[in-house]
Amino acid sequence: MKLILPDYDFKFEDGNAEVKNGNLFIYRAGAFAKIMTKLTYLVYGNDECFFCHRKKRPNALETDNTKYFSRITKDHLIPQEFGGPTITNNLRPACSECNNEKENMYLDEFEEYRRIKYAKDGNNEEKLRKFKEDLRVKQEKRKRGEIESIPKEYLSDEIFNNIYVNFWIDQPLGEKYMKQEDFLKDYGRLPKPIIISQNKFLLDGFNSILLAKYNLNEKLSIIVLENVFFKGFPD
Ligand SMILES: [Zn+2]
């Protein structure tokens, strides 16, 4: 799949990356999440919430909370809990209030939730309780892989014999690894796809690679970003 990029060339001040002729060149391993945050705000802006459409508070005198928010965040449309990748295609600028409220809901679920919550026909609490109950059942199925959690067009069918990993390993079995290992034990599958560049360098998912390696029957889901090239050291 193609990573959504700004439609103009752009050089990162810290030298970590560069957008050029519709491609992204990454020069530093480990900076991927930071680069995606920056790109998200470049593509979608950072002064309007994608969900409530409120604007960033221009100054302290503007106190109307129905029009303005104070803090911008990035929301994962496909929630991280269900493997939603940290890439511009899956990120949107959101005020901290919407981001907190959305939690681990998908976009359609969050819209439904808001419809029920703000409906004027009464009995909203009971309807919300029922909604959350149904949601929990659906989420469990998603974790077990019984409902698709990531759209098929995100994932590559290609078989990769080699993926280049260019990360420093100081604590390979950290907290995040343990969390994913628990998920694997509970649900019999790896929680999220790995992300690689066009030239087959790992951009995200180091723990998943380790887990798949130690649990040899586990298959990795792979997202290939066709317009992203890792150039961390000379070819
Ligand atoms: Zn909002």
Boltz pocket constraint, residues with backbone or C-beta under 6 A from the ligand:
constraints:
  - pocket:
      binder: B
      contacts: [[A, 49], [A, 50], [A, 51], [A, 52], [A, 53], [A, 54], [A, 69], [A, 94], [A, 95], [A, 96], [A, 97], [A, 98], [A, 99]]
      max_distance: 6.0
